[in-house]
């Protein structure tokens, strides 16, 4: 049901009122909407302030021509930014332009600025840990003087979760009875459910016991991995993790590669791409398709099915 136009929730807002510049649209409309609906709003703001505010931001819609937009891309290339980094900036620009068009921020009759093409990046970078590498990494994580690093890394390996999802997880999100973990707001802004294996549930049980012994809370609203100094969640585990991975001889392994490893272990053990999509919480199978190359032997064996039928038929 639509709210009344005079209700406090929407009084003073005019999404369809045209705005003249990208900065005005970002400040008055896009960022308030982003803060209310997505978890990634801080990253969006930082990207905008650093790469758009002073360059494209002051421009009027009519000034944002293909020549201007492509010059903006070339300027970043000249700064020797990686193509993958520039593509993240391009993604934000395109999203802003689409929203401005769809929300009626661009004056009627004016041709909207064109969307930008992403730069080529080559093959998607993927790094999967072998069983021996997992063992070495976990040993070093346990040796690091950090109360939760070892448990945090194991939890990521056992669930395939994103580090932000695990870092902000609370005990009320865990159901030991159902064997599930509910992520209230995932990367795409929606909630999702993660299935927990027996190993993950055992880990959580030991984690709760250890947290209780440390005198930290394990109530519904408490975090799985609380910072003993603040009582809230950690801002990150990167510094401790970097020391552990370097000690394990794995300097190229990012925390996000643990998610890739989770997927590769599943696929190499016969789990379908559709099932992996569900377990990772991907919104489309195209995102999971990057792991398809892990199935060469399995796919080749499938071709034998046709071979047996054809050859069997030929002999009849």
C-alpha positions, 0 to 999 in steps of 0.5 A: 500500500502506498503511503500518503504523499504528506506522510513523514516517511516521504515528505520532502522527497522528490525522486522525479525532480530533475537534478543538474549534476552527478554530485547532486544526484549522488548526494540527494538521491542515490546515496540515501537510497543506497544506505537504506537498502544495501550493505555496500554503501560505505564502499560506494561512498569511498569509491565515489569520493575518491574517483568521481567527486572531483572529476565527473561529479560537477558535470551536468548531464549534458556535458557527460558525452562519450568523449568525456567519459572515455577520457575519464577512463583513460586518465585512470589507465594513465595512473596505472590503476589495474583494469579490474579496479577501473572496472569497479569504478565503471560499474558505479558510474553505470549504476548511477547513470541507470538510476538517474535515468530510471528515477527521472533525474535526467530532464525529460527530452534530454538524451541520457549519458551513454554507459561505459564498457568495461576494460578487458581483464583476461581470465578471472583470477582464481586460487584454490588451496590443496589439502596440504595447503589448507593444513599448513594454513590452519596450523599457522592460523592457530599459532598466531596470537589471535583469539579467533583467527583459526576458528574464523578461517575454518568457518569460512572454509567449512561454509564458503561464506563471505568474510563480511558475512562471517565477521558480522554473524550473531548467535541468533542467526545460528540454528543448531537444531536445523543446522542452518545459518541465516545471513540477514543481509547478504551482498545483494541486499537480501537474506540467505540461508547457509547450510551447516555441516556437522564439522561446522556445527562442531566448530561453532559448539567449541567456539561458543564454549571458548567464548564463554570461558573468556567471559564474553557473551554468547547471547542471541545478540552477541557476535560469533567472533567478538573483539575482546577489547570492544565487545563488538565484531572485528573490523577485519582479520587481515593483519593476523591472516597475512602473518599466518599465510606468509608463515605457511608459504602462501603469500598469494592466498587471499581470504576470499580464496577460501570461498573459491576453495569451498566451491572447488572442493564441492565440484571436484567431488561431484556436486553440480554447479546448480547446487554450488550456486545455492550453497554460495548464494549466487544470484545467477548460475553465470556467477558459478560458471567460473568453476566449470573448468574444474570438471574436465574429467567429469565432463569428458566421462559424460561424452562417453555416454553418447559414444556408447549409444552411437557405437551400440546403435551402429552395431545393431 
